[in-house]
């Protein structure tokens, strides 16, 4: 059976640095409240999750500092690029996230933003713990070794 890739589902932005800087414990898919000009801008691919984070404030989950490029065709009805955007999760997930951040000292990191199969914008939030410098070095060394190992195996099969 051949699985067709859905034309509606596509990756908008990915926070690659998050996996390097944080140890991701779990992740949650959340909806995001957007304006029309923001959705159109995302369809064109103008977004960055680099310095953004999520936070639980007054019983609601927010995406803070997430960048969505301005949509030129919207002119005066456009949107603010780095405004706080409300994230939509169940009450159970929200309380779990609040516990993780308030009690356990975890951080909520946006991992990726994408259109799902129905064409709706979703964001994957990782519940993560910050890595120390030594952990980052270890991750980097492991990645280098894996790369070198793959290279050696490839050379072994050719010779």
TORVO-231384 format. One line per field, with one value per residue: residue number from 1; residue in three letters; x, y, z of N, C-alpha, C, CB in turn. Coordinates in Angstrom, 3 decimals. Glycine has a CB too. Layout:
i: NUM|... .
aa: ALA|... .
n.xx: X|... .
n.yy: Y|... .
n.zz: Z|... .
ca.xx: X|... .
ca.yy: Y|... .
ca.zz: Z|... .
c.xx: X|... .
c.yy: Y|... .
c.zz: Z|... .
cb.xx: X|... .
cb.yy: Y|... .
cb.zz: Z|... .
// end
This chain:
i: 1|2|3|4|5|6|7|8|9|10|11|12|13|14|15|16|17|18|19|20|21|22|23|24|25|26|27|28|29|30|31|32|33|34|35|36|37|38|39|40|41|42|43|44|45|46|47|48|49|50|51|52|53|54|55|56|57|58|59|60|61|62|63|64|65|66|67|68|69|70|71|72|73|74|75|76|77|78|79|80|81|82|83|84|85|86|87|88|89|90|91|92|93|94|95|96|97|98|99|100|101|102|103|104|105|106|107|108|109|110|111|112|113|114|115|116|117|118|119|120|121|122|123|124|125|126|127|128|129|130|131|132|133|134|135|136|137|138|139|140|141|142|143|144|145|146|147|148|149|150|151|152|153|154|155|156|157|158|159 .
aa: UNK|UNK|UNK|UNK|UNK|UNK|UNK|UNK|UNK|UNK|UNK|UNK|UNK|UNK|UNK|UNK|UNK|UNK|UNK|UNK|UNK|UNK|UNK|UNK|UNK|UNK|UNK|UNK|UNK|UNK|UNK|UNK|UNK|UNK|UNK|UNK|UNK|UNK|UNK|UNK|UNK|UNK|UNK|UNK|UNK|UNK|UNK|UNK|UNK|UNK|UNK|UNK|UNK|UNK|UNK|UNK|UNK|UNK|UNK|UNK|UNK|UNK|UNK|UNK|UNK|UNK|UNK|UNK|UNK|UNK|UNK|UNK|UNK|UNK|UNK|UNK|UNK|UNK|UNK|UNK|UNK|UNK|UNK|UNK|UNK|UNK|UNK|UNK|UNK|UNK|UNK|UNK|UNK|UNK|UNK|UNK|UNK|UNK|UNK|UNK|UNK|UNK|UNK|UNK|UNK|UNK|UNK|UNK|UNK|UNK|UNK|UNK|UNK|UNK|UNK|UNK|UNK|UNK|UNK|UNK|UNK|UNK|UNK|UNK|UNK|UNK|UNK|UNK|UNK|UNK|UNK|UNK|UNK|UNK|UNK|UNK|UNK|UNK|UNK|UNK|UNK|UNK|UNK|UNK|UNK|UNK|UNK|UNK|UNK|UNK|UNK|UNK|UNK|UNK|UNK|UNK|UNK|UNK|UNK .
n.xx: 0.841|0.654|1.477|0.189|1.566|0.044|-1.205|-1.977|-0.702|2.221|5.540|6.215|7.965|10.913|12.456|15.486|17.636|16.637|16.713|19.384|20.029|18.291|17.045|14.590|11.716|9.002|6.423|3.834|1.021|-0.320|-2.983|-3.112|-3.951|-4.578|-4.371|-5.941|-4.077|-1.734|-1.916|-1.908|0.629|2.146|1.534|3.022|5.456|6.865|8.307|9.682|10.964|13.055|14.032|11.887|9.507|7.260|4.698|2.898|0.403|-1.791|-3.601|-3.639|-2.091|0.667|2.393|5.418|7.319|7.451|8.127|6.336|6.339|5.533|2.549|2.445|0.295|-1.773|-1.629|-2.860|-4.374|-2.799|-0.577|1.110|4.510|5.894|4.005|2.275|0.899|-1.995|-2.045|-3.701|-4.717|-5.787|-7.413|-6.311|-3.753|-2.750|-2.624|-0.742|1.492|1.781|2.440|4.892|6.497|6.278|6.754|8.737|10.740|10.965|11.119|9.120|9.349|8.994|8.961|8.335|6.402|3.551|1.345|-1.460|-3.045|-5.578|-5.153|-4.792|-3.080|-0.680|1.258|4.120|4.945|7.617|8.253|10.818|14.163|16.811|20.065|23.327|26.603|28.492|26.853|25.981|28.382|28.842|26.679|27.353|29.821|28.956|27.339|29.291|30.867|29.019|28.669|31.257|31.501|29.575|30.757|33.091|31.992|30.785|33.043|34.238|32.479|32.809|35.476 .
n.yy: -1.190|2.134|5.113|8.229|11.507|14.095|17.014|19.184|18.952|20.207|21.065|24.004|25.540|24.713|24.120|23.526|23.831|23.401|20.668|20.377|22.181|21.423|18.676|16.767|15.730|15.007|15.491|17.678|18.159|21.168|23.455|26.659|30.051|32.174|35.100|35.987|37.084|36.091|33.319|33.246|34.258|32.210|30.145|30.981|30.527|32.053|32.078|31.703|29.871|30.161|31.812|31.476|30.583|28.713|29.442|29.136|31.163|32.755|30.559|29.883|28.819|30.153|31.182|32.690|35.247|34.094|34.206|35.450|36.262|39.490|39.944|41.169|41.827|42.332|44.879|47.539|45.915|44.002|41.983|41.908|41.033|39.563|38.975|37.840|34.632|32.688|29.341|26.271|23.746|20.735|20.836|19.025|18.520|21.101|21.466|19.529|20.551|22.951|21.970|20.746|22.939|24.770|23.250|21.291|22.600|22.611|23.468|24.912|24.285|25.278|22.958|22.323|23.831|23.289|22.494|20.494|17.419|18.338|20.901|22.732|24.900|23.658|23.271|21.812|21.263|20.900|19.428|20.180|19.843|21.953|21.621|21.157|22.574|20.497|18.329|19.180|19.107|16.382|15.424|16.568|15.275|12.619|12.769|13.453|11.114|9.182|10.049|9.684|6.926|5.994|6.839|5.270|2.679|2.842|3.111|0.654|-1.157|-0.546|-1.146 .
n.zz: 0.000|-0.917|0.647|0.305|0.312|2.030|0.508|2.047|4.550|5.882|6.858|8.610|10.261|12.103|15.199|15.418|17.119|19.634|20.392|20.812|22.864|24.908|26.895|25.822|27.408|27.017|24.513|23.209|21.157|20.068|19.361|17.709|18.104|15.524|13.396|10.249|8.399|9.434|9.017|6.223|5.752|6.894|5.124|2.981|4.050|5.973|8.857|12.198|14.880|16.530|18.904|20.557|23.152|25.284|27.678|30.758|31.750|33.924|33.860|31.152|28.086|26.385|23.417|23.205|21.756|19.215|15.781|13.046|9.759|8.325|6.371|3.316|1.568|3.285|4.338|6.195|7.846|8.891|10.970|14.177|14.302|16.393|18.419|21.453|21.289|21.728|22.810|22.233|24.275|26.012|29.250|30.996|29.866|30.086|32.877|33.473|32.161|33.565|36.114|35.489|34.771|36.959|39.332|38.794|37.462|34.670|31.118|28.564|25.284|21.949|19.351|16.640|13.967|12.044|9.247|9.696|8.464|7.850|7.139|9.155|11.377|13.543|16.545|17.928|21.171|23.356|26.487|28.438|29.829|30.613|29.160|30.544|29.925|29.660|28.977|26.479|25.081|25.157|23.623|21.176|20.679|20.494|18.202|16.293|16.408|15.542|12.913|11.917|12.242|10.455|8.094|8.093|7.954|5.457|3.817|4.335|3.116|0.439|-0.139 .
ca.xx: 0.000|1.438|0.918|0.396|1.762|-1.089|-0.756|-2.251|0.220|3.592|6.317|6.374|9.210|11.416|13.454|16.511|18.532|15.982|17.196|20.776|20.059|17.398|16.719|13.128|11.117|7.777|5.937|2.391|0.555|-1.257|-3.507|-2.620|-4.920|-3.907|-5.154|-5.928|-2.832|-0.681|-2.059|-1.457|2.087|2.683|1.409|4.169|6.639|7.619|8.179|10.890|10.717|14.386|14.157|10.572|9.223|5.857|4.568|1.544|0.122|-3.199|-4.386|-3.651|-0.782|1.010|3.644|6.014|8.448|7.449|8.106|5.612|6.645|4.353|1.938|2.401|-0.997|-2.741|-1.451|-3.187|-5.028|-1.786|-0.387|2.388|5.325|6.280|3.005|1.959|-0.193|-2.571|-1.988|-4.903|-4.516|-6.827|-7.157|-5.429|-2.405|-2.354|-2.230|0.500|2.554|1.971|3.179|6.258|7.267|6.274|7.288|9.911|11.731|11.100|10.888|8.259|10.063|8.355|9.851|8.034|5.093|3.209|-0.058|-1.832|-3.690|-6.781|-4.730|-4.853|-1.751|-0.431|2.610|4.547|5.635|8.377|8.494|12.252|15.067|17.994|21.308|24.538|27.612|29.094|25.882|26.003|29.619|28.628|25.787|28.142|30.808|28.223|26.937|30.511|31.265|28.054|28.988|32.520|31.213|28.860|31.750|33.968|31.214|30.597|34.339|34.444|31.657|33.301|36.809 .
ca.yy: 0.000|3.359|6.206|9.504|12.632|15.000|18.341|20.170|18.876|20.570|21.668|25.442|25.943|23.746|24.667|22.482|24.092|22.944|19.330|20.519|22.924|20.850|17.250|16.742|14.636|14.612|16.579|17.833|18.906|22.211|24.362|28.020|31.051|33.075|36.002|35.579|37.476|35.202|32.034|33.445|34.399|30.872|29.383|31.385|29.976|33.057|31.858|31.288|29.526|30.179|32.318|31.462|29.624|28.698|29.739|29.058|32.410|32.905|29.407|29.728|28.539|31.182|31.136|34.007|35.587|33.339|35.164|35.179|37.396|40.276|39.590|42.465|42.099|42.701|46.324|48.034|44.881|42.985|41.515|42.192|39.844|38.785|39.088|36.616|33.890|31.701|27.952|25.547|22.368|20.325|21.251|18.010|18.808|22.393|21.288|18.754|21.493|23.883|21.227|20.529|24.189|25.394|22.395|20.503|23.452|22.297|24.562|24.555|24.712|24.919|22.132|22.597|24.344|22.656|22.347|19.079|16.907|19.128|22.248|23.590|25.115|23.038|23.489|20.750|21.841|19.921|19.668|19.895|20.281|22.555|20.848|21.850|22.638|19.167|17.508|19.630|18.577|14.939|15.272|16.908|14.208|11.432|13.036|13.351|9.707|8.494|10.456|9.036|5.498|5.791|7.025|4.097|1.543|3.051|2.818|-0.786|-1.878|-0.258|-1.723 .
ca.zz: 0.000|-1.030|1.424|-0.400|1.223|1.933|0.089|3.091|5.675|5.546|7.937|8.428|10.918|13.060|16.119|15.479|18.250|20.860|20.769|21.251|24.124|25.913|26.901|25.697|28.172|26.309|23.672|23.133|19.996|20.483|18.343|17.925|17.645|14.588|12.560|8.846|7.733|9.946|8.331|4.843|5.809|7.156|3.876|2.156|4.717|6.732|10.292|12.903|16.283|17.132|20.282|21.194|24.219|25.707|29.092|31.321|32.473|34.310|33.447|29.700|27.502|25.405|22.666|23.363|20.886|17.955|14.676|11.806|8.885|7.941|5.088|2.628|0.969|4.326|4.578|7.537|8.643|9.140|12.339|14.824|14.027|17.575|19.494|22.205|20.649|22.637|22.375|22.670|24.730|26.957|30.636|31.575|29.365|30.636|34.281|33.457|31.786|34.666|37.133|35.019|34.804|38.280|40.401|38.423|36.822|33.241|30.188|27.439|24.090|20.682|18.534|15.232|13.605|10.780|8.882|9.779|7.244|7.567|6.764|10.343|11.944|14.849|17.043|18.839|22.327|24.119|27.906|28.397|30.890|29.992|29.266|30.974|28.874|29.501|28.243|25.087|24.502|25.003|22.475|19.987|20.482|20.040|16.817|15.481|16.356|14.674|11.550|11.561|12.167|9.187|7.039|8.113|7.469|4.026|3.186|4.500|2.130|-0.893|-0.324 .
c.xx: 0.880|0.729|1.231|0.627|0.643|-0.606|-0.998|-1.223|1.634|4.246|6.512|7.722|9.601|12.491|14.516|17.394|17.952|16.514|18.649|20.842|19.253|17.294|15.194|12.582|9.871|7.367|4.419|2.057|-0.486|-1.754|-2.982|-3.632|-4.192|-4.902|-5.037|-4.628|-1.669|-0.719|-1.548|0.052|2.750|2.588|2.558|5.491|7.453|7.450|9.503|10.544|12.003|14.453|12.839|10.481|7.747|5.798|3.108|1.346|-1.376|-4.079|-4.501|-2.221|-0.520|2.320|4.197|7.228|8.548|7.279|7.290|5.767|5.382|3.852|1.666|1.032|-2.036|-2.702|-1.830|-3.843|-4.069|-1.683|0.983|3.235|5.575|5.281|2.837|0.779|-0.678|-2.490|-3.158|-4.567|-5.644|-6.436|-6.189|-3.977|-1.875|-1.885|-0.931|1.689|2.848|2.777|4.645|7.082|7.377|6.990|8.600|10.984|11.978|10.813|9.989|8.862|9.277|9.344|9.605|6.612|4.781|1.714|-0.377|-2.566|-4.966|-6.450|-4.787|-3.451|-1.684|1.002|2.938|5.404|6.334|8.507|9.936|12.994|16.319|19.233|22.429|25.541|28.231|28.167|25.863|27.241|29.468|27.740|26.546|29.150|30.132|27.812|28.140|30.936|30.334|28.335|30.250|32.315|30.529|29.832|32.661|33.250|31.026|31.882|34.622|33.690|32.175|34.608|36.786 .
c.yy: 1.246|4.464|7.501|10.598|13.631|16.391|19.411|20.141|19.215|21.255|23.150|25.881|24.887|24.406|23.582|22.610|23.537|21.590|19.352|21.159|22.281|19.343|17.179|15.505|14.091|15.762|16.518|18.612|19.912|22.976|25.752|29.001|32.085|34.004|35.528|35.891|36.593|33.857|32.160|33.578|33.038|29.988|29.718|30.937|30.972|32.909|31.423|31.031|29.617|30.610|32.252|30.407|29.697|28.892|29.618|30.306|32.532|31.792|29.215|29.506|29.532|30.863|32.551|34.125|34.717|34.317|34.638|36.430|38.180|39.857|40.894|42.816|42.562|44.188|46.706|46.992|43.751|42.611|41.950|40.917|38.965|38.889|37.747|35.941|32.797|30.314|27.194|24.101|22.025|20.772|20.295|18.270|20.101|22.245|20.485|19.660|22.478|23.223|21.073|21.802|24.746|24.546|21.725|21.313|23.139|23.549|24.055|25.152|24.323|24.142|22.363|23.091|23.779|22.740|20.864|18.662|17.660|20.572|23.239|23.703|24.499|23.335|22.384|21.389|20.723|20.353|19.220|20.417|20.804|21.696|21.741|21.793|21.269|18.238|17.867|19.084|17.083|14.651|15.517|15.805|12.945|11.584|12.899|11.898|8.921|8.800|9.742|7.526|5.170|5.890|5.803|2.856|1.619|2.700|1.306|-1.589|-1.678|-1.007|-3.172 .
c.zz: 0.000|-0.256|0.698|0.631|0.969|1.523|1.149|4.209|5.217|6.731|7.641|8.984|11.926|13.911|16.329|16.719|19.564|21.318|21.217|22.640|25.248|25.770|26.930|26.416|27.461|25.402|23.528|21.863|20.469|19.266|18.651|17.343|16.799|13.905|11.110|8.143|8.192|9.232|6.902|4.785|6.035|5.913|2.932|2.788|5.520|8.223|10.898|14.371|17.105|18.581|21.044|22.295|24.559|27.215|29.526|32.173|32.689|33.751|31.946|29.219|26.376|24.707|22.697|22.448|19.625|16.803|13.499|10.948|8.539|6.559|4.351|2.054|1.995|4.668|6.020|8.431|8.982|10.613|12.858|14.745|15.255|18.722|20.227|21.526|21.588|22.009|22.994|23.008|25.706|28.370|31.322|31.166|29.972|32.084|34.377|33.121|32.907|35.786|36.745|35.126|36.219|39.339|40.051|37.706|35.351|32.411|29.069|26.172|22.842|19.817|17.047|15.063|12.224|10.515|8.986|8.509|6.878|7.185|7.910|10.940|13.336|15.245|18.039|19.928|23.075|25.567|28.136|29.622|30.201|30.200|29.770|29.831|28.602|28.714|26.762|24.384|24.221|23.784|21.178|19.662|19.952|18.578|15.879|15.316|15.433|13.197|11.051|11.370|10.838|8.014|6.937|7.565|5.949|3.267|3.235|3.455|0.701|-1.176|-0.300 .
cb.xx: -0.953|1.640|1.481|-0.827|3.175|-1.856|-1.451|-3.623|0.180|3.633|7.688|5.223|9.065|11.968|12.797|17.373|18.790|14.477|17.040|21.579|19.551|16.016|17.382|12.693|10.756|6.619|6.603|1.832|-0.033|-0.595|-5.075|-1.209|-5.648|-3.135|-4.669|-7.046|-2.516|-0.834|-3.536|-2.117|2.491|1.935|0.054|4.173|7.515|7.202|7.104|12.012|10.121|15.242|14.662|9.491|10.095|5.152|5.109|1.330|0.665|-3.724|-5.731|-4.287|-0.701|1.097|3.437|6.409|9.726|6.315|9.533|4.078|7.331|4.681|0.610|3.410|-1.494|-2.484|-2.306|-4.091|-6.238|-0.446|-0.532|2.187|6.644|7.632|1.641|1.637|0.263|-4.037|-0.629|-5.993|-3.100|-7.045|-8.472|-5.868|-2.405|-3.520|-3.356|0.402|2.169|0.611|2.548|6.252|6.624|4.848|6.289|9.492|13.008|10.135|12.232|6.790|11.474|7.851|9.664|8.254|5.048|3.662|-0.358|-2.713|-4.010|-7.705|-5.576|-5.867|-1.411|-0.695|2.754|5.339|4.644|9.757|7.447|12.857|15.403|18.234|21.690|25.131|28.698|29.414|24.479|25.972|30.821|27.987|24.590|28.874|31.549|26.978|26.314|31.652|31.263|26.607|29.171|33.590|30.326|27.716|32.583|34.465|29.847|30.180|35.486|34.015|30.195|33.503|37.744 .
cb.yy: 0.003|3.764|6.221|9.856|13.295|15.061|18.734|19.941|17.477|21.480|20.953|26.216|27.325|22.489|25.117|22.528|25.608|22.861|18.365|21.362|24.305|21.475|16.478|16.744|15.112|14.243|16.526|18.553|17.955|23.174|24.342|28.224|31.733|32.275|37.491|36.235|38.960|34.997|31.557|34.683|35.385|30.215|29.672|32.914|29.362|34.437|30.814|32.366|28.111|31.055|33.755|31.215|29.901|27.367|31.142|27.731|33.648|34.248|29.517|30.973|27.074|32.549|30.609|34.263|35.472|32.258|35.482|34.823|36.911|41.788|38.743|42.478|40.868|41.889|47.140|49.220|44.331|43.465|39.979|42.664|40.267|39.233|39.554|36.928|33.282|32.059|27.297|25.594|22.185|18.780|21.324|16.593|18.904|23.391|20.579|17.592|22.255|24.377|19.851|20.028|25.230|25.653|21.346|19.359|23.347|21.137|25.121|25.060|24.100|26.186|20.648|21.349|25.928|21.202|22.913|18.811|15.439|19.118|22.749|23.025|26.626|21.493|24.899|19.617|22.603|19.714|18.887|20.493|19.110|23.953|20.222|21.217|23.634|18.553|17.678|21.177|18.829|14.349|16.236|18.247|13.902|11.191|14.452|14.162|9.091|8.908|11.983|9.301|5.057|6.828|8.291|3.829|1.492|4.516|3.610|-1.223|-1.413|1.244|-1.251 .
cb.zz: 1.220|-2.524|2.879|-1.318|1.030|3.273|-1.190|3.665|6.319|4.306|8.109|9.113|11.605|12.345|17.498|14.229|18.383|20.651|19.603|20.235|23.895|25.810|28.144|24.191|29.593|27.312|22.292|24.401|18.900|21.491|18.301|17.280|18.850|13.540|12.715|8.117|8.013|11.468|8.343|4.231|6.930|8.327|3.193|1.956|3.715|6.323|10.576|12.774|16.390|16.355|20.269|20.153|25.478|25.291|29.399|32.174|31.698|33.841|34.013|29.005|26.978|26.075|21.176|24.837|21.665|17.939|14.222|12.070|7.602|7.953|5.278|1.522|0.257|5.581|3.576|7.428|7.904|8.646|12.413|16.323|13.450|18.055|18.917|23.718|19.292|22.981|22.766|21.580|25.407|26.908|31.429|31.133|27.827|30.552|35.077|32.438|30.519|35.197|37.353|33.575|33.888|38.716|40.753|37.554|37.557|32.832|29.623|27.659|24.053|19.934|18.873|14.383|13.622|10.773|7.433|11.027|7.412|8.777|5.642|11.401|12.000|14.816|17.701|18.079|23.264|23.504|28.853|27.154|31.909|30.553|27.903|32.282|29.253|30.879|28.840|25.008|25.448|26.286|22.585|20.195|21.804|20.923|16.692|16.118|17.771|15.039|11.477|12.652|13.357|9.027|7.300|9.544|8.173|3.741|3.895|5.887|2.220|-1.063|0.692 .
// end
